Amino acid sequence: MNKSKVLFFTIALWALPFVSFSQSLTTYSPYSRYGLGEIRTQGYANTKAMGGISQGVRQGSSINYLNPASYTSQDSMSFIFDFGVQGATVNYRSGDQSNINSTGNLQHLAIQFPVTKWMGASAGIQPYSNVGYRIKYTEMDPYLLSSIGPIKYYHNGNGGITQFYLGTAVKPFKNFSIGVNMSYLFGAMEYKSETEFPSYTTYAGFEELNSIVVRDVVFSFGAQYTMFFGENNDYKVILGGTLDNQTSLDVNHIRFVSQPFGNTIDTISYKENSNSSIELPSNYAGGFTISYKNKLMLGAEYSFQDWTKAKFLYANDLLSTSQSIRVGMQYTPNQFDLRSYLKRISYRAGFYNTSTFLKLRDNQIKDYGITFGVGLPLRRTRSSFNISVELGRKGTLNNGLVQEDYGIINFGFTFYDFWFLKQKIN
C-alpha cells in the first residue's frame, strides 16, 4: 500500500470523531418540537435518489449502512470512503402566513472495507435527528383578552442527535448475508417556553427550559438473500429486511423554571434527573430489488414502527404509528462503455410516502415526495460523484397546522480503490 493511501486512510479515521461538531443540520420545522425531533430520509445520496430504498440494495461499490448485511458485497482488498453535504430550502405555510428558510451542512462521513472473503465492516457518522423551531402566538380567548389583555407565548428549540455506527456482516453460506450495526446516539436538545403578560398588569411572566442530553447505544440487525434467474442468470432478486431493536435511551433531563423580577431572575424550580429515559419502539422493514444484468434495478420496501408504545417527555399522547412505503429505480445504459460517458452514468428516481409518528389535532402528519439523481463515475475508477434531489411536502393546513414544501439536494463523493496490491514495474 503506497504512502498516499496510508495517509488518506489515517485522515479518514482521524476525522470521524470530530465531524459531529458540524453534523447538526439546522431545521426550522415546528414538528421538530416533538419526540426526538425531525427525522428525514436516511441514507446517502445514491439511495436517497431512489426514494430512500435500502433493504434490497447491495452494491459493492457504495455504502448502505441502513442494511448492515450489505457490507459483504464488497470486493476483497478494496476500500470505500464516502462523504456528503446537504442543502435544503423549505417553505413553511400556516393560514395566510408563510416563511422560507434555507439550511446546509456536512451530512455524513463513512468508510467500508472487507475483513475476509466472507466478512465485511463499516463505520460512519451522520445526523439522526434535528430540533430547531421558533413559534409565537397570542392568546385569543375573549375572556382573557378583556380581563388581562393580550398574553404572548414563545416556544423555541434547538439541538439534535448524532449517530456514530460501527457494523459488521458475514456470509454464513452462499447468497445469504447477515449483519449488525452498533450505533452510539449522542447529542443535546433544548426546549424553551416563555409566557409574557402585558406590562400594565400585575401578572409576571415566566420561562421554562427543558434540557435533554442523550448518550446511549442501540443495535440494528439486517439480512439479505440473493437469487438468480434466467438462462445466463441475467436477472437477480435480492430480498432484504432489518430490525431496529426496541431500546431504552438513558438521558439527563434538566428542568429550569424562572421568573423575571426587576433586573433579576428568580428561580421558581430547578430539577435535574440523570435517571430519565426515552423508550424507542422496534422498527421493522422489508423490501426487495430486482436487477437485469448491470443495467436496470427496481426496488420497493415497507417499514413499520409503533410509536404509541414509546415513552417521551411530555409527548406520549401525540405519538402514533409510523409507516413508510418507498419505491425506486436505477438505470445504467452500459457501465463498461469506453466511448460514451453518458452511457456510464447511473440515472436514478423514486418516491416515498410516510405517515410520521405525529398525530396533531386529529391529523396524522404525512411526509411524501419524489426523488431523482445521478451517479457520475470518475474516469478509469469505480469511484463516483452522486447527486440526489428530494421534492416533498410535510404536514397540512388543516386545523391551523403547518404545511412544509421542501427541496433537498445531496452531494456525495464515493472514493473506491484497491488496497494492498503490489505495484508492477515494467
N, C-alpha and C positions, 0 to 999 in steps of 0.2 A: 504494500500500500504506500503510495507516494506521500510526500510531506504535505502537499496541499489538501489531500483528502483527510489526513490526520488532523490538520488544523481546522478544517470545516467541521468535522465530527466533534472536535473538542468545543468549538464555539457553540454548536447547536445544543450540546448537553449543558454547557455553562449557562446559556440564555434561558433555558426552560424555567427555572425557579423565579426569574426576575421579570418575565414577560407579564405576569399577573398584575403588575403595577399599572399597566396600560390596557388591561383587559376589559374593564367595566365600560361597556358601551352605553353611554347616557341615553335614557329614554324619557319622554315626556308624557307617557301614556297614563291616564288616571287609573287604568286597570292594573297597573303595576303596584297599586296600593295594597292588593290582597295577596294572600298566600306568600310564596317565595318571590313574588314579583313577576315580571313579564318574561315568558319563556318562548322565544321564537323558534323557527325551524332549525333543528340541529343539523350537524354535518358540515362538510366543507364544500367548496364551490362546485366541484364536479357532481356531487349528489344533489345539492340544492337546486341545480339547473334541471334536474329530473324530478321535480316535485318533492324532493326530500326523501325519495325511496332509499332504503339501506339494507333491508332484511335479506334480499337475494342478490345484492351487489357483491361481486367477488372478482375484482380486477387486480392483477398482480403488480400493476404499475402505479397504484394510488392507495391511499389510506382510507379505510372505512371503519372508524372506531365505534360506530353505532351497533355493529355486529362483530364482536371480537373474534368470531370463528373465521372471519375473512383473513386473518393475519397469516394463515398457512398458504395463501395463494401466491406468495412472492417467491421469485426465483432464488435459489441458493447463491450465496456470495454477492448479494446485491444489497443496496441501502436506499431508503426513501426518506427525504426530508421535505416537509410541506409547511408552508406558512401562508397566511392570507390576511387581507384587510377588508373592511366592510364600510359602506356608506349607506345612509338611509334618509329619505325625506318623507314626512308624514303630514297629512292634512287632517287636523282634528276638528270635528264639527259637532255642535250641540245646539239645537234650536236654530236661532238666526245668527249664531256666533261661530267663528272659525279661526283657526290659527295654524300656521305652517312652521314646522321645525325640522332642522337637518342635523344629523349626527354622523360621526365617523371615528373609526379606531382600528388598531391592530386586533385581528379577530382570533387567530389561533397560531400555534406552533407545535409541530408533531414530527416524530420520527418512527420508522418501522424497519425491522431487519429480521432475517431468518436466524434461528439458533441452530437448527439441524434441518434435514430434508423434510422432517415431519413435524417441525415445531417453529413457530414464529412469535415475535414480540413487538410491542408498540408502546409508545409513551407520548403524551401530549398535554397541552393546556389550552383551555378556551373558556369563554363565559358560559355559565349555566343559566343565570337569570339576572335581570336588571330591575332596579327600582329608581324611579325618577318622575315626580309629578308635582304640580302646583295647582291647588284648587281653592277658589274663593267664591263664597256665595253669601247672600244677605237673607236674614230671617224674613219670611213673607207672611207669617201668621198675623192676621189683622189685630188680634187682641194684644199681642206683644208689641206691635208697631205703635198702637195707640197709647199703651201704658208705659212702655220703656223707650221705644224708638228703634231705629234700625240696628240690629245685632249682626255683626260680621263674623264669619267663620273662615279660618285659613287652615289648609291642610297641605303640608309639604313632605316629600320623601326623597331619599337618595340612597345609593349604595348598590349592592348586588352580591352575587355568589359566583365564584370562580371554580372551575373543575380541573383538577390535575388527575390524569388517569395513567395507570400502568397495567398493561394487559398482555396476555399470552394465549396461544391457541395450539392445539395438537391435532394430528390426523391419526386416530386410533386404527382406522382401516381405510381402504381406497375410497375416494369420492366423498368421504364424510369427515367433517371437522367440527370441533367444539372449542369454545374459548371463554375466557372470563376477564372482566375488567375490574380492577380495584381502583375506585375513584375517591380522591380526597376533596371534599367540598369545604370551601372556606370563604369567608367574607363577612361584611358588616352591613346592616341596613338600619336606617334611622327614619322614624315616622314622627312628625311633629304636628300637633294640632293647637290652634290658638283661637280663643273666643274674645272678641273685642266689643265692649259696650260703649254707647255714646258718652262723650266726656262730661256732659251735663247731668248724668245720672249718678246715683250713689253706688252703683254696681261696679265692681272691679273685675277686669278680665283675668284670664289665667291661661297658662301654657302647659301642655303635656307632651313630654318627649319619651318615646319608646325606642331604645337602642337594643338591637339584636345582633349578636356575634355568633356565627356558625363555624364550627370546626369538627368534622366527623368524616368517617369512611363509609362508603356504600359499595355494593357489589352488583354487577350485572353479568348475565350468562347468555351465551349465544350458541347456535348450532346451524350448520349448513350442509345440505346434501346435494350432490351434483349427479344428474342423469343425462345420458347422451342418446340421441335418436337419429334416424336417417341412415341412408346407405353408407355414407362416409362419416358418420357422426357429425353431420353438419348442424344439427340442432342440439342445443344444450339448455337444460332446465335446471335452475338452482332454487331449491326450497330453503327458506331461512326463517328463524324465529329467535326471539330474545325474551328474557325475563329480567326485569329490574326488581330486585328483591325488596320486600317491604322493610322499611328502615325507620328507626327512631333516631333523629338527629339531636345530639346534645347542643344546647345553645345557652349562652349567657344573656340574660334579659335584665335590662335596667329600665325602670320606670321612674321618671322625674316630673313632678308637678310643681309649678311655681306660680307666683302672683306678683305683679309689679306693685310697689308701694313707694310712691315718690320717685326718687332716684335710685332706689334699691330694689332688690328682688327677694321676696320671702319664699322660702321653701315650704310648700304645703305637704309634700310627700316625696320620699326617696326610698326606693326599694330595689335591691339587686338580688336576683335569683340565678345562681350559677348551675342549678339543677333542673332548669326548664328543658323541654324537649319539643320537637316538631315531628309528628308522625307522617311519613310519606308512604302512600299505598303502593302496592305492587303494580308494575306496568307490564302488560302482555302485548307482544307484537308478533305478527307473522306475515310472510309475503313470499313472492317468487319473482324470478326473472326468466325469460325465455330468449335465447340468442340464436341467430342464424350466422354461422361462420364467425368472422370477426367484423361483420358489417352492421347488423341491426340487433338491438336489445330492447325488449319491452318488459316492464315490471309493474307490479302493484302490491300494496300491502295495507294492513289494517292494524290499528293499535287501540288498546282499551285500558283505562285506569279509573278506578272507582274512588274519587276524592271524597265522597261522603263519609268514608271511614277514616279520613285523615284527621290530624289534630294540628290546628294552628292557633296562634294567639289572637283571640277576639274575632275570628273569621270563620268559624266552623259552619255556621248556618248559611253561609254564602257559597259553599262548595258543592259541586255537582259531579256527575260522571263525565269524564273526558273521553272522546272517541275521535279517531282521525283516519281518513282514507287518503292514500297517496298513489298517484299513477305517473309513470314517467317512461321516457324512451331515449335512446341514443343511436345515432346513425353515423357510421364512418364509411364513406364510399370505398376507400382502399388504403388502409393504414401503411401498406408497404409500397405504394406508388412512388417511383423515383422521379417522375417528370412533373406531376401536378401536385402542388402543395395543397390546393383546395380539397383534393380527394383524401388527404391525410388528416383533415380537420374532423373532429368529433362534434356533431351537431346534436344538441340536447333540448328537450322540452318536457313539460309535465304540468300537473295541477294538484292541489290539495284542498281538502275540506275538513275543518277541525271544529268540533264542539269543545270549547275550552272548559276548564274546571270551575268557571264562574257562572253563577246564576243570580242576576241582579234585577230586582223589581219584576219578577216573573219572566225574565228574558234570559234564555241561555245564550251566553256570549259566543258568537261564531267567529271563526277566522278562516278565510278561504282566499285562494288566489291562483294565478298561473305563473309558470316559471319557464325560462328558456336560457340558453347559453351555449358556449362553445369551448372546446378544448383544443388549444393551439399547440401542436407539437414543435419542439425545438429540433433544429436540423441535426441529423445523424445521432440522435439520442432518444431515449424513452422518456425524457423529461418533458414537461408541458406547462403551459400557462393557461389557466382556466378562468372563465368569466361566467357568472350567473346573475340573472335578474329575476327578482320577485315583484309581481304587481298584485296587491291584495287589498282586502277590506276586513276590518275587525270591528265588532260592536254594532250598535244600532242607534237610530234616532228615536226609537220608541221610549215613552215614559221618561223623557228628559235625559236619556243616556247619551254616550259619546260614540260617534262613528269615526273610525280611523281609516283613511285611504292612504296606502303607503306604497313606496317603491324602494326596494333594497337591491343594492348591487354589491357583489362579492368578487374580489380578485384573489386568485390563489396561484401560487407557484409550487409545482411539484418537481423536485430535483431527484432524478433516478440515476443511479450509477452502480457499476460492478466494483466490488472491493476485493482485496486480497488476491488479485490476479497478477501473475508475473508478467512484466513487460518484456516483449520480444524485440531484440535489436538485430536488424538485418546487416 
